Amino acid sequence: MAVQKPPTRQHAITAALTDEEHELLEAFAAEQGIEDLTAAIPAMIRELVRLHDALWEAQFARSTAPLDKMAKQALDEHHAGMTEDLDTDSL
């Protein structure tokens, strides 16, 4: 059975931009081929989220070496009999 998404609602906001922020928004809109600046704001937010997610993925990918080292150490200790089962009943 397919899960239905709730209807998309639109929310209006008013923003005060500095001259520099306005110029950045205009440049982004031009780069994206967006003529209406009000349409550029949601597009910019989506782009920022996409870039943030890509940055997070890249940072996470670079962080695997320390995790791999800790996992190998834990497995080595387990194979050497230096670990014991967790007794969840005593928690």
PDB file of N, CA, C and O in Angstrom:
ATOM      1  N   MET A   1       0.845  -1.175   0.000  1.00  0.00           N
ATOM      2  CA  MET A   1       0.000   0.000   0.000  1.00  0.00           C
ATOM      3  C   MET A   1       0.893   1.241   0.000  1.00  0.00           C
ATOM      4  O   MET A   1       1.814   1.346   0.809  1.00  0.00           O
ATOM      5  N   ALA A   2       0.625   2.158  -0.888  1.00  0.00           N
ATOM      6  CA  ALA A   2       1.441   3.372  -1.011  1.00  0.00           C
ATOM      7  C   ALA A   2       1.093   4.355   0.101  1.00  0.00           C
ATOM      8  O   ALA A   2      -0.069   4.524   0.471  1.00  0.00           O
ATOM      9  N   VAL A   3       2.127   4.991   0.615  1.00  0.00           N
ATOM     10  CA  VAL A   3       1.942   6.007   1.643  1.00  0.00           C
ATOM     11  C   VAL A   3       1.680   7.334   0.949  1.00  0.00           C
ATOM     12  O   VAL A   3       2.447   7.754   0.083  1.00  0.00           O
ATOM     13  N   GLN A   4       0.594   7.988   1.334  1.00  0.00           N
ATOM     14  CA  GLN A   4       0.269   9.272   0.726  1.00  0.00           C
ATOM     15  C   GLN A   4       0.952  10.394   1.488  1.00  0.00           C
ATOM     16  O   GLN A   4       0.952  10.424   2.718  1.00  0.00           O
ATOM     17  N   LYS A   5       1.532  11.310   0.733  1.00  0.00           N
ATOM     18  CA  LYS A   5       2.146  12.488   1.337  1.00  0.00           C
ATOM     19  C   LYS A   5       1.068  13.524   1.594  1.00  0.00           C
ATOM     20  O   LYS A   5       0.110  13.637   0.829  1.00  0.00           O
ATOM     21  N   PRO A   6       1.223  14.280   2.672  1.00  0.00           N
ATOM     22  CA  PRO A   6       0.262  15.358   2.896  1.00  0.00           C
ATOM     23  C   PRO A   6       0.425  16.413   1.804  1.00  0.00           C
ATOM     24  O   PRO A   6       1.503  16.541   1.225  1.00  0.00           O
ATOM     25  N   PRO A   7      -0.623  17.162   1.522  1.00  0.00           N
ATOM     26  CA  PRO A   7      -0.515  18.185   0.466  1.00  0.00           C
ATOM     27  C   PRO A   7       0.551  19.214   0.844  1.00  0.00           C
ATOM     28  O   PRO A   7       0.741  19.553   2.012  1.00  0.00           O
ATOM     29  N   THR A   8       1.231  19.689  -0.184  1.00  0.00           N
ATOM     30  CA  THR A   8       2.259  20.706   0.022  1.00  0.00           C
ATOM     31  C   THR A   8       1.578  22.040   0.312  1.00  0.00           C
ATOM     32  O   THR A   8       0.672  22.471  -0.403  1.00  0.00           O
ATOM     33  N   ARG A   9       2.038  22.669   1.369  1.00  0.00           N
ATOM     34  CA  ARG A   9       1.516  23.989   1.711  1.00  0.00           C
ATOM     35  C   ARG A   9       2.573  25.029   1.386  1.00  0.00           C
ATOM     36  O   ARG A   9       3.770  24.754   1.470  1.00  0.00           O
ATOM     37  N   GLN A  10       2.140  26.195   1.025  1.00  0.00           N
ATOM     38  CA  GLN A  10       3.058  27.287   0.760  1.00  0.00           C
ATOM     39  C   GLN A  10       2.994  28.270   1.913  1.00  0.00           C
ATOM     40  O   GLN A  10       1.926  28.536   2.465  1.00  0.00           O
ATOM     41  N   HIS A  11       4.145  28.801   2.264  1.00  0.00           N
ATOM     42  CA  HIS A  11       4.245  29.771   3.348  1.00  0.00           C
ATOM     43  C   HIS A  11       4.911  31.027   2.791  1.00  0.00           C
ATOM     44  O   HIS A  11       5.901  30.937   2.066  1.00  0.00           O
ATOM     45  N   ALA A  12       4.388  32.151   3.117  1.00  0.00           N
ATOM     46  CA  ALA A  12       4.946  33.426   2.654  1.00  0.00           C
ATOM     47  C   ALA A  12       5.786  34.035   3.771  1.00  0.00           C
ATOM     48  O   ALA A  12       5.408  34.006   4.942  1.00  0.00           O
ATOM     49  N   ILE A  13       6.928  34.585   3.382  1.00  0.00           N
ATOM     50  CA  ILE A  13       7.767  35.305   4.336  1.00  0.00           C
ATOM     51  C   ILE A  13       8.198  36.622   3.704  1.00  0.00           C
ATOM     52  O   ILE A  13       8.191  36.780   2.484  1.00  0.00           O
ATOM     53  N   THR A  14       8.563  37.536   4.543  1.00  0.00           N
ATOM     54  CA  THR A  14       9.134  38.801   4.085  1.00  0.00           C
ATOM     55  C   THR A  14      10.570  38.839   4.587  1.00  0.00           C
ATOM     56  O   THR A  14      10.832  38.584   5.762  1.00  0.00           O
ATOM     57  N   ALA A  15      11.486  39.156   3.703  1.00  0.00           N
ATOM     58  CA  ALA A  15      12.896  39.185   4.085  1.00  0.00           C
ATOM     59  C   ALA A  15      13.493  40.547   3.778  1.00  0.00           C
ATOM     60  O   ALA A  15      13.211  41.147   2.741  1.00  0.00           O
ATOM     61  N   ALA A  16      14.313  41.019   4.685  1.00  0.00           N
ATOM     62  CA  ALA A  16      15.056  42.260   4.465  1.00  0.00           C
ATOM     63  C   ALA A  16      16.482  41.869   4.091  1.00  0.00           C
ATOM     64  O   ALA A  16      17.178  41.217   4.870  1.00  0.00           O
ATOM     65  N   LEU A  17      16.911  42.266   2.906  1.00  0.00           N
ATOM     66  CA  LEU A  17      18.233  41.912   2.412  1.00  0.00           C
ATOM     67  C   LEU A  17      19.116  43.149   2.331  1.00  0.00           C
ATOM     68  O   LEU A  17      18.658  44.246   2.008  1.00  0.00           O
ATOM     69  N   THR A  18      20.381  42.944   2.632  1.00  0.00           N
ATOM     70  CA  THR A  18      21.345  44.016   2.399  1.00  0.00           C
ATOM     71  C   THR A  18      21.581  44.113   0.891  1.00  0.00           C
ATOM     72  O   THR A  18      21.168  43.234   0.136  1.00  0.00           O
ATOM     73  N   ASP A  19      22.236  45.171   0.466  1.00  0.00           N
ATOM     74  CA  ASP A  19      22.554  45.304  -0.960  1.00  0.00           C
ATOM     75  C   ASP A  19      23.379  44.113  -1.431  1.00  0.00           C
ATOM     76  O   ASP A  19      23.143  43.574  -2.512  1.00  0.00           O
ATOM     77  N   GLU A  20      24.344  43.707  -0.616  1.00  0.00           N
ATOM     78  CA  GLU A  20      25.196  42.577  -0.999  1.00  0.00           C
ATOM     79  C   GLU A  20      24.376  41.292  -1.126  1.00  0.00           C
ATOM     80  O   GLU A  20      24.545  40.540  -2.085  1.00  0.00           O
ATOM     81  N   GLU A  21      23.491  41.041  -0.162  1.00  0.00           N
ATOM     82  CA  GLU A  21      22.651  39.839  -0.213  1.00  0.00           C
ATOM     83  C   GLU A  21      21.725  39.863  -1.425  1.00  0.00           C
ATOM     84  O   GLU A  21      21.497  38.832  -2.059  1.00  0.00           O
ATOM     85  N   HIS A  22      21.194  41.034  -1.742  1.00  0.00           N
ATOM     86  CA  HIS A  22      20.324  41.172  -2.907  1.00  0.00           C
ATOM     87  C   HIS A  22      21.098  40.879  -4.185  1.00  0.00           C
ATOM     88  O   HIS A  22      20.591  40.205  -5.082  1.00  0.00           O
ATOM     89  N   GLU A  23      22.318  41.381  -4.268  1.00  0.00           N
ATOM     90  CA  GLU A  23      23.160  41.123  -5.441  1.00  0.00           C
ATOM     91  C   GLU A  23      23.493  39.640  -5.553  1.00  0.00           C
ATOM     92  O   GLU A  23      23.503  39.081  -6.649  1.00  0.00           O
ATOM     93  N   LEU A  24      23.766  39.009  -4.419  1.00  0.00           N
ATOM     94  CA  LEU A  24      24.037  37.565  -4.440  1.00  0.00           C
ATOM     95  C   LEU A  24      22.814  36.785  -4.906  1.00  0.00           C
ATOM     96  O   LEU A  24      22.940  35.827  -5.669  1.00  0.00           O
ATOM     97  N   LEU A  25      21.650  37.183  -4.457  1.00  0.00           N
ATOM     98  CA  LEU A  25      20.415  36.524  -4.867  1.00  0.00           C
ATOM     99  C   LEU A  25      20.177  36.729  -6.356  1.00  0.00           C
ATOM    100  O   LEU A  25      19.781  35.799  -7.058  1.00  0.00           O
ATOM    101  N   GLU A  26      20.417  37.945  -6.838  1.00  0.00           N
ATOM    102  CA  GLU A  26      20.263  38.223  -8.271  1.00  0.00           C
ATOM    103  C   GLU A  26      21.244  37.375  -9.086  1.00  0.00           C
ATOM    104  O   GLU A  26      20.880  36.829 -10.127  1.00  0.00           O
ATOM    105  N   ALA A  27      22.480  37.267  -8.612  1.00  0.00           N
ATOM    106  CA  ALA A  27      23.479  36.468  -9.327  1.00  0.00           C
ATOM    107  C   ALA A  27      23.075  34.992  -9.346  1.00  0.00           C
ATOM    108  O   ALA A  27      23.193  34.326 -10.374  1.00  0.00           O
ATOM    109  N   PHE A  28      22.601  34.489  -8.215  1.00  0.00           N
ATOM    110  CA  PHE A  28      22.154  33.097  -8.161  1.00  0.00           C
ATOM    111  C   PHE A  28      20.993  32.877  -9.123  1.00  0.00           C
ATOM    112  O   PHE A  28      20.975  31.898  -9.869  1.00  0.00           O
ATOM    113  N   ALA A  29      20.020  33.793  -9.103  1.00  0.00           N
ATOM    114  CA  ALA A  29      18.860  33.667  -9.982  1.00  0.00           C
ATOM    115  C   ALA A  29      19.288  33.659 -11.448  1.00  0.00           C
ATOM    116  O   ALA A  29      18.804  32.849 -12.239  1.00  0.00           O
ATOM    117  N   ALA A  30      20.195  34.564 -11.804  1.00  0.00           N
ATOM    118  CA  ALA A  30      20.674  34.624 -13.191  1.00  0.00           C
ATOM    119  C   ALA A  30      21.390  33.330 -13.563  1.00  0.00           C
ATOM    120  O   ALA A  30      21.207  32.804 -14.660  1.00  0.00           O
ATOM    121  N   GLU A  31      22.202  32.823 -12.643  1.00  0.00           N
ATOM    122  CA  GLU A  31      22.944  31.586 -12.888  1.00  0.00           C
ATOM    123  C   GLU A  31      22.004  30.401 -13.097  1.00  0.00           C
ATOM    124  O   GLU A  31      22.288  29.503 -13.889  1.00  0.00           O
ATOM    125  N   GLN A  32      20.887  30.411 -12.381  1.00  0.00           N
ATOM    126  CA  GLN A  32      19.924  29.313 -12.457  1.00  0.00           C
ATOM    127  C   GLN A  32      18.852  29.545 -13.533  1.00  0.00           C
ATOM    128  O   GLN A  32      18.008  28.680 -13.764  1.00  0.00           O
ATOM    129  N   GLY A  33      18.886  30.699 -14.180  1.00  0.00           N
ATOM    130  CA  GLY A  33      17.886  31.020 -15.193  1.00  0.00           C
ATOM    131  C   GLY A  33      16.528  31.341 -14.599  1.00  0.00           C
ATOM    132  O   GLY A  33      15.496  31.105 -15.226  1.00  0.00           O
ATOM    133  N   ILE A  34      16.531  31.880 -13.389  1.00  0.00           N
ATOM    134  CA  ILE A  34      15.292  32.232 -12.702  1.00  0.00           C
ATOM    135  C   ILE A  34      15.081  33.735 -12.839  1.00  0.00           C
ATOM    136  O   ILE A  34      15.938  34.529 -12.451  1.00  0.00           O
ATOM    137  N   GLU A  35      13.932  34.119 -13.394  1.00  0.00           N
ATOM    138  CA  GLU A  35      13.666  35.539 -13.608  1.00  0.00           C
ATOM    139  C   GLU A  35      13.055  36.206 -12.381  1.00  0.00           C
ATOM    140  O   GLU A  35      13.355  37.366 -12.098  1.00  0.00           O
ATOM    141  N   ASP A  36      12.209  35.496 -11.652  1.00  0.00           N
ATOM    142  CA  ASP A  36      11.520  36.059 -10.489  1.00  0.00           C
ATOM    143  C   ASP A  36      12.345  35.792  -9.236  1.00  0.00           C
ATOM    144  O   ASP A  36      12.559  34.639  -8.862  1.00  0.00           O
ATOM    145  N   LEU A  37      12.807  36.863  -8.587  1.00  0.00           N
ATOM    146  CA  LEU A  37      13.653  36.691  -7.406  1.00  0.00           C
ATOM    147  C   LEU A  37      12.947  35.935  -6.281  1.00  0.00           C
ATOM    148  O   LEU A  37      13.599  35.244  -5.498  1.00  0.00           O
ATOM    149  N   THR A  38      11.633  36.058  -6.195  1.00  0.00           N
ATOM    150  CA  THR A  38      10.932  35.322  -5.139  1.00  0.00           C
ATOM    151  C   THR A  38      11.010  33.819  -5.376  1.00  0.00           C
ATOM    152  O   THR A  38      10.965  33.047  -4.418  1.00  0.00           O
ATOM    153  N   ALA A  39      11.125  33.391  -6.610  1.00  0.00           N
ATOM    154  CA  ALA A  39      11.290  31.970  -6.922  1.00  0.00           C
ATOM    155  C   ALA A  39      12.732  31.524  -6.682  1.00  0.00           C
ATOM    156  O   ALA A  39      12.999  30.335  -6.509  1.00  0.00           O
ATOM    157  N   ALA A  40      13.653  32.480  -6.674  1.00  0.00           N
ATOM    158  CA  ALA A  40      15.060  32.146  -6.473  1.00  0.00           C
ATOM    159  C   ALA A  40      15.348  31.761  -5.028  1.00  0.00           C
ATOM    160  O   ALA A  40      16.259  30.974  -4.769  1.00  0.00           O
ATOM    161  N   ILE A  41      14.587  32.303  -4.091  1.00  0.00           N
ATOM    162  CA  ILE A  41      14.857  32.022  -2.679  1.00  0.00           C
ATOM    163  C   ILE A  41      14.640  30.541  -2.355  1.00  0.00           C
ATOM    164  O   ILE A  41      15.535  29.928  -1.774  1.00  0.00           O
ATOM    165  N   PRO A  42      13.488  29.931  -2.702  1.00  0.00           N
ATOM    166  CA  PRO A  42      13.343  28.494  -2.438  1.00  0.00           C
ATOM    167  C   PRO A  42      14.384  27.655  -3.187  1.00  0.00           C
ATOM    168  O   PRO A  42      14.879  26.656  -2.665  1.00  0.00           O
ATOM    169  N   ALA A  43      14.709  28.071  -4.410  1.00  0.00           N
ATOM    170  CA  ALA A  43      15.719  27.337  -5.179  1.00  0.00           C
ATOM    171  C   ALA A  43      17.075  27.423  -4.492  1.00  0.00           C
ATOM    172  O   ALA A  43      17.826  26.449  -4.465  1.00  0.00           O
ATOM    173  N   MET A  44      17.388  28.599  -3.932  1.00  0.00           N
ATOM    174  CA  MET A  44      18.653  28.765  -3.222  1.00  0.00           C
ATOM    175  C   MET A  44      18.685  27.904  -1.963  1.00  0.00           C
ATOM    176  O   MET A  44      19.709  27.301  -1.645  1.00  0.00           O
ATOM    177  N   ILE A  45      17.575  27.850  -1.258  1.00  0.00           N
ATOM    178  CA  ILE A  45      17.514  27.012  -0.052  1.00  0.00           C
ATOM    179  C   ILE A  45      17.738  25.547  -0.414  1.00  0.00           C
ATOM    180  O   ILE A  45      18.505  24.849   0.248  1.00  0.00           O
ATOM    181  N   ARG A  46      17.067  25.085  -1.464  1.00  0.00           N
ATOM    182  CA  ARG A  46      17.257  23.682  -1.894  1.00  0.00           C
ATOM    183  C   ARG A  46      18.709  23.427  -2.294  1.00  0.00           C
ATOM    184  O   ARG A  46      19.264  22.373  -1.985  1.00  0.00           O
ATOM    185  N   GLU A  47      19.324  24.391  -2.979  1.00  0.00           N
ATOM    186  CA  GLU A  47      20.723  24.234  -3.388  1.00  0.00           C
ATOM    187  C   GLU A  47      21.647  24.202  -2.172  1.00  0.00           C
ATOM    188  O   GLU A  47      22.596  23.419  -2.135  1.00  0.00           O
ATOM    189  N   LEU A  48      21.377  25.038  -1.189  1.00  0.00           N
ATOM    190  CA  LEU A  48      22.187  25.034   0.036  1.00  0.00           C
ATOM    191  C   LEU A  48      22.065  23.704   0.769  1.00  0.00           C
ATOM    192  O   LEU A  48      23.055  23.184   1.282  1.00  0.00           O
ATOM    193  N   VAL A  49      20.869  23.158   0.820  1.00  0.00           N
ATOM    194  CA  VAL A  49      20.671  21.851   1.469  1.00  0.00           C
ATOM    195  C   VAL A  49      21.423  20.774   0.697  1.00  0.00           C
ATOM    196  O   VAL A  49      22.069  19.914   1.295  1.00  0.00           O
ATOM    197  N   ARG A  50      21.338  20.821  -0.648  1.00  0.00           N
ATOM    198  CA  ARG A  50      22.054  19.836  -1.469  1.00  0.00           C
ATOM    199  C   ARG A  50      23.559  19.926  -1.226  1.00  0.00           C
ATOM    200  O   ARG A  50      24.226  18.903  -1.073  1.00  0.00           O
ATOM    201  N   LEU A  51      24.092  21.140  -1.191  1.00  0.00           N
ATOM    202  CA  LEU A  51      25.522  21.323  -0.948  1.00  0.00           C
ATOM    203  C   LEU A  51      25.912  20.881   0.456  1.00  0.00           C
ATOM    204  O   LEU A  51      26.968  20.278   0.650  1.00  0.00           O
ATOM    205  N   HIS A  52      25.072  21.175   1.427  1.00  0.00           N
ATOM    206  CA  HIS A  52      25.330  20.754   2.805  1.00  0.00           C
ATOM    207  C   HIS A  52      25.369  19.228   2.888  1.00  0.00           C
ATOM    208  O   HIS A  52      26.252  18.662   3.532  1.00  0.00           O
ATOM    209  N   ASP A  53      24.417  18.569   2.241  1.00  0.00           N
ATOM    210  CA  ASP A  53      24.387  17.109   2.251  1.00  0.00           C
ATOM    211  C   ASP A  53      25.632  16.530   1.576  1.00  0.00           C
ATOM    212  O   ASP A  53      26.202  15.548   2.052  1.00  0.00           O
ATOM    213  N   ALA A  54      26.048  17.137   0.473  1.00  0.00           N
ATOM    214  CA  ALA A  54      27.244  16.662  -0.228  1.00  0.00           C
ATOM    215  C   ALA A  54      28.484  16.846   0.643  1.00  0.00           C
ATOM    216  O   ALA A  54      29.350  15.973   0.686  1.00  0.00           O
ATOM    217  N   LEU A  55      28.569  17.977   1.333  1.00  0.00           N
ATOM    218  CA  LEU A  55      29.697  18.220   2.228  1.00  0.00           C
ATOM    219  C   LEU A  55      29.704  17.209   3.367  1.00  0.00           C
ATOM    220  O   LEU A  55      30.755  16.669   3.713  1.00  0.00           O
ATOM    221  N   TRP A  56      28.544  16.952   3.949  1.00  0.00           N
ATOM    222  CA  TRP A  56      28.430  15.973   5.032  1.00  0.00           C
ATOM    223  C   TRP A  56      28.884  14.595   4.551  1.00  0.00           C
ATOM    224  O   TRP A  56      29.638  13.912   5.245  1.00  0.00           O
ATOM    225  N   GLU A  57      28.429  14.189   3.368  1.00  0.00           N
ATOM    226  CA  GLU A  57      28.819  12.887   2.827  1.00  0.00           C
ATOM    227  C   GLU A  57      30.334  12.815   2.625  1.00  0.00           C
ATOM    228  O   GLU A  57      30.954  11.796   2.931  1.00  0.00           O
ATOM    229  N   ALA A  58      30.928  13.891   2.112  1.00  0.00           N
ATOM    230  CA  ALA A  58      32.376  13.912   1.895  1.00  0.00           C
ATOM    231  C   ALA A  58      33.123  13.839   3.216  1.00  0.00           C
ATOM    232  O   ALA A  58      34.105  13.106   3.334  1.00  0.00           O
ATOM    233  N   GLN A  59      32.667  14.590   4.207  1.00  0.00           N
ATOM    234  CA  GLN A  59      33.324  14.555   5.515  1.00  0.00           C
ATOM    235  C   GLN A  59      33.171  13.183   6.159  1.00  0.00           C
ATOM    236  O   GLN A  59      34.117  12.673   6.760  1.00  0.00           O
ATOM    237  N   PHE A  60      32.006  12.589   6.043  1.00  0.00           N
ATOM    238  CA  PHE A  60      31.779  11.267   6.625  1.00  0.00           C
ATOM    239  C   PHE A  60      32.656  10.227   5.939  1.00  0.00           C
ATOM    240  O   PHE A  60      33.201   9.341   6.598  1.00  0.00           O
ATOM    241  N   ALA A  61      32.795  10.331   4.619  1.00  0.00           N
ATOM    242  CA  ALA A  61      33.626   9.386   3.880  1.00  0.00           C
ATOM    243  C   ALA A  61      35.087   9.472   4.327  1.00  0.00           C
ATOM    244  O   ALA A  61      35.783   8.459   4.381  1.00  0.00           O
ATOM    245  N   ARG A  62      35.548  10.688   4.648  1.00  0.00           N
ATOM    246  CA  ARG A  62      36.934  10.851   5.091  1.00  0.00           C
ATOM    247  C   ARG A  62      37.130  10.384   6.527  1.00  0.00           C
ATOM    248  O   ARG A  62      38.265  10.165   6.951  1.00  0.00           O
ATOM    249  N   SER A  63      36.042  10.228   7.287  1.00  0.00           N
ATOM    250  CA  SER A  63      36.174   9.871   8.696  1.00  0.00           C
ATOM    251  C   SER A  63      36.179   8.373   8.936  1.00  0.00           C
ATOM    252  O   SER A  63      36.215   7.940  10.087  1.00  0.00           O
ATOM    253  N   THR A  64      36.143   7.581   7.892  1.00  0.00           N
ATOM    254  CA  THR A  64      36.050   6.140   8.099  1.00  0.00           C
ATOM    255  C   THR A  64      37.354   5.522   8.581  1.00  0.00           C
ATOM    256  O   THR A  64      37.319   4.470   9.218  1.00  0.00           O
ATOM    257  N   ALA A  65      38.492   6.125   8.306  1.00  0.00           N
ATOM    258  CA  ALA A  65      39.770   5.535   8.728  1.00  0.00           C
ATOM    259  C   ALA A  65      39.844   5.353  10.244  1.00  0.00           C
ATOM    260  O   ALA A  65      40.186   4.258  10.692  1.00  0.00           O
ATOM    261  N   PRO A  66      39.541   6.373  11.061  1.00  0.00           N
ATOM    262  CA  PRO A  66      39.572   6.157  12.513  1.00  0.00           C
ATOM    263  C   PRO A  66      38.546   5.116  12.969  1.00  0.00           C
ATOM    264  O   PRO A  66      38.821   4.320  13.866  1.00  0.00           O
ATOM    265  N   LEU A  67      37.366   5.126  12.348  1.00  0.00           N
ATOM    266  CA  LEU A  67      36.352   4.142  12.708  1.00  0.00           C
ATOM    267  C   LEU A  67      36.802   2.733  12.335  1.00  0.00           C
ATOM    268  O   LEU A  67      36.599   1.789  13.099  1.00  0.00           O
ATOM    269  N   ASP A  68      37.412   2.595  11.161  1.00  0.00           N
ATOM    270  CA  ASP A  68      37.928   1.288  10.735  1.00  0.00           C
ATOM    271  C   ASP A  68      38.996   0.792  11.706  1.00  0.00           C
ATOM    272  O   ASP A  68      39.031  -0.393  12.037  1.00  0.00           O
ATOM    273  N   LYS A  69      39.864   1.689  12.161  1.00  0.00           N
ATOM    274  CA  LYS A  69      40.922   1.319  13.106  1.00  0.00           C
ATOM    275  C   LYS A  69      40.322   0.842  14.426  1.00  0.00           C
ATOM    276  O   LYS A  69      40.766  -0.160  14.985  1.00  0.00           O
ATOM    277  N   MET A  70      39.300   1.569  14.931  1.00  0.00           N
ATOM    278  CA  MET A  70      38.672   1.170  16.189  1.00  0.00           C
ATOM    279  C   MET A  70      37.944  -0.164  16.041  1.00  0.00           C
ATOM    280  O   MET A  70      37.971  -0.992  16.952  1.00  0.00           O
ATOM    281  N   ALA A  71      37.296  -0.375  14.897  1.00  0.00           N
ATOM    282  CA  ALA A  71      36.593  -1.638  14.664  1.00  0.00           C
ATOM    283  C   ALA A  71      37.570  -2.798  14.607  1.00  0.00           C
ATOM    284  O   ALA A  71      37.297  -3.866  15.154  1.00  0.00           O
ATOM    285  N   LYS A  72      38.717  -2.598  13.943  1.00  0.00           N
ATOM    286  CA  LYS A  72      39.731  -3.665  13.874  1.00  0.00           C
ATOM    287  C   LYS A  72      40.265  -3.975  15.265  1.00  0.00           C
ATOM    288  O   LYS A  72      40.455  -5.138  15.620  1.00  0.00           O
ATOM    289  N   GLN A  73      40.504  -2.935  16.046  1.00  0.00           N
ATOM    290  CA  GLN A  73      41.003  -3.140  17.408  1.00  0.00           C
ATOM    291  C   GLN A  73      39.985  -3.925  18.243  1.00  0.00           C
ATOM    292  O   GLN A  73      40.352  -4.843  18.976  1.00  0.00           O
ATOM    293  N   ALA A  74      38.709  -3.558  18.128  1.00  0.00           N
ATOM    294  CA  ALA A  74      37.672  -4.264  18.885  1.00  0.00           C
ATOM    295  C   ALA A  74      37.575  -5.715  18.445  1.00  0.00           C
ATOM    296  O   ALA A  74      37.428  -6.605  19.283  1.00  0.00           O
ATOM    297  N   LEU A  75      37.654  -5.966  17.162  1.00  0.00           N
ATOM    298  CA  LEU A  75      37.596  -7.338  16.659  1.00  0.00           C
ATOM    299  C   LEU A  75      38.813  -8.139  17.100  1.00  0.00           C
ATOM    300  O   LEU A  75      38.688  -9.309  17.463  1.00  0.00           O
ATOM    301  N   ASP A  76      39.982  -7.522  17.074  1.00  0.00           N
ATOM    302  CA  ASP A  76      41.193  -8.206  17.546  1.00  0.00           C
ATOM    303  C   ASP A  76      41.064  -8.570  19.024  1.00  0.00           C
ATOM    304  O   ASP A  76      41.426  -9.675  19.429  1.00  0.00           O
ATOM    305  N   GLU A  77      40.549  -7.645  19.825  1.00  0.00           N
ATOM    306  CA  GLU A  77      40.361  -7.917  21.247  1.00  0.00           C
ATOM    307  C   GLU A  77      39.342  -9.034  21.464  1.00  0.00           C
ATOM    308  O   GLU A  77      39.504  -9.863  22.360  1.00  0.00           O
ATOM    309  N   HIS A  78      38.299  -9.055  20.646  1.00  0.00           N
ATOM    310  CA  HIS A  78      37.293 -10.113  20.755  1.00  0.00           C
ATOM    311  C   HIS A  78      37.909 -11.469  20.418  1.00  0.00           C
ATOM    312  O   HIS A  78      37.690 -12.450  21.129  1.00  0.00           O
ATOM    313  N   HIS A  79      38.672 -11.519  19.343  1.00  0.00           N
ATOM    314  CA  HIS A  79      39.316 -12.780  18.943  1.00  0.00           C
ATOM    315  C   HIS A  79      40.346 -13.233  19.977  1.00  0.00           C
ATOM    316  O   HIS A  79      40.590 -14.431  20.122  1.00  0.00           O
ATOM    317  N   ALA A  80      40.945 -12.297  20.689  1.00  0.00           N
ATOM    318  CA  ALA A  80      41.935 -12.636  21.718  1.00  0.00           C
ATOM    319  C   ALA A  80      41.267 -13.005  23.045  1.00  0.00           C
ATOM    320  O   ALA A  80      41.956 -13.288  24.025  1.00  0.00           O
ATOM    321  N   GLY A  81      39.935 -13.004  23.083  1.00  0.00           N
ATOM    322  CA  GLY A  81      39.226 -13.372  24.302  1.00  0.00           C
ATOM    323  C   GLY A  81      39.230 -12.283  25.357  1.00  0.00           C
ATOM    324  O   GLY A  81      39.040 -12.570  26.539  1.00  0.00           O
ATOM    325  N   MET A  82      39.438 -11.067  24.963  1.00  0.00           N
ATOM    326  CA  MET A  82      39.522  -9.960  25.913  1.00  0.00           C
ATOM    327  C   MET A  82      38.179  -9.239  26.097  1.00  0.00           C
ATOM    328  O   MET A  82      38.120  -8.191  26.741  1.00  0.00           O
ATOM    329  N   THR A  83      37.118  -9.793  25.539  1.00  0.00           N
ATOM    330  CA  THR A  83      35.805  -9.165  25.662  1.00  0.00           C
ATOM    331  C   THR A  83      34.839 -10.130  26.315  1.00  0.00           C
ATOM    332  O   THR A  83      35.103 -11.330  26.394  1.00  0.00           O
ATOM    333  N   GLU A  84      33.727  -9.605  26.779  1.00  0.00           N
ATOM    334  CA  GLU A  84      32.687 -10.467  27.346  1.00  0.00           C
ATOM    335  C   GLU A  84      31.341 -10.017  26.812  1.00  0.00           C
ATOM    336  O   GLU A  84      31.168  -8.862  26.422  1.00  0.00           O
ATOM    337  N   ASP A  85      30.395 -10.934  26.799  1.00  0.00           N
ATOM    338  CA  ASP A  85      29.053 -10.621  26.300  1.00  0.00           C
ATOM    339  C   ASP A  85      28.394  -9.591  27.210  1.00  0.00           C
ATOM    340  O   ASP A  85      28.612  -9.568  28.421  1.00  0.00           O
ATOM    341  N   LEU A  86      27.594  -8.753  26.597  1.00  0.00           N
ATOM    342  CA  LEU A  86      26.850  -7.751  27.350  1.00  0.00           C
ATOM    343  C   LEU A  86      25.607  -8.409  27.931  1.00  0.00           C
ATOM    344  O   LEU A  86      24.802  -8.990  27.203  1.00  0.00           O
ATOM    345  N   ASP A  87      25.460  -8.313  29.234  1.00  0.00           N
ATOM    346  CA  ASP A  87      24.285  -8.870  29.920  1.00  0.00           C
ATOM    347  C   ASP A  87      23.235  -7.777  30.007  1.00  0.00           C
ATOM    348  O   ASP A  87      23.276  -6.945  30.914  1.00  0.00           O
ATOM    349  N   THR A  88      22.302  -7.772  29.077  1.00  0.00           N
ATOM    350  CA  THR A  88      21.289  -6.722  29.052  1.00  0.00           C
ATOM    351  C   THR A  88      20.305  -6.839  30.206  1.00  0.00           C
ATOM    352  O   THR A  88      19.615  -5.872  30.525  1.00  0.00           O
ATOM    353  N   ASP A  89      20.228  -8.014  30.840  1.00  0.00           N
ATOM    354  CA  ASP A  89      19.331  -8.176  31.976  1.00  0.00           C
ATOM    355  C   ASP A  89      19.816  -7.408  33.204  1.00  0.00           C
ATOM    356  O   ASP A  89      19.025  -7.066  34.082  1.00  0.00           O
ATOM    357  N   SER A  90      21.107  -7.142  33.259  1.00  0.00           N
ATOM    358  CA  SER A  90      21.652  -6.431  34.417  1.00  0.00           C
ATOM    359  C   SER A  90      21.633  -4.925  34.261  1.00  0.00           C
ATOM    360  O   SER A  90      22.059  -4.201  35.161  1.00  0.00           O
ATOM    361  N   LEU A  91      21.153  -4.453  33.146  1.00  0.00           N
ATOM    362  CA  LEU A  91      21.124  -3.006  32.907  1.00  0.00           C
ATOM    363  C   LEU A  91      19.952  -2.352  33.587  1.00  0.00           C
ATOM    364  O   LEU A  91      19.780  -1.137  33.487  1.00  0.00           O
TER     365      LEU A  91
END
